[in-house]
Amino acid sequence: MIKVTDLAYARFQAPDLDEMETFLKHFGLARSARTETALYMRATDKDHHVHITELGEPKFIGPAFYAADESDLDILSKSPGASNVEEINEPGGGKRVRIKDPDGFEVEIVHGIASLEHIPVRNSYKTNNGDDIRRKGELVRLEPGPVQCKRVGHIVLNVTNFNASDAFYKNNFGFISSDECQDKEGETIFAFNRL
């Protein structure tokens, strides 16, 4: 087992990259790269991209997580069903190992992807908090436009077998349950996990 450090990005397919880019810009992301067959969108932090859309029929391909160290890729590549360590031949570069989860989602564990300069954050202002008034007499005037995304913070996976998926992510990548929800019979049916 390795312990992934953070969520890197989510990979999707869509039939129209122009339409997807417009949607994601309205959602608060910015383009970091685009090829003839793929769109790479970023948030304001240094990550090269947090969302990839490839041309194709609409679907979710899978999530990607950061490995703590390149040696973790070597360890994971020895797991059953895992790919060899591959050079990522996409904008941002880096290396990865791919492995399918129990529902067939392609999970990428990545390391060494290039980073970019932070995007300046608009509409950032001091907050007032109880007796801690840091904005006394200053009015807040927000610039119009979509709210900027700072980073990718979570993904949601809808799975066919909770126990198999839960074990896969915990045993391979070190996920830790923060909260679990049970049905009337006491069977865990979904969980919030953290890295």
Disulfide bonds with the S-S distance in Angstrom:
none
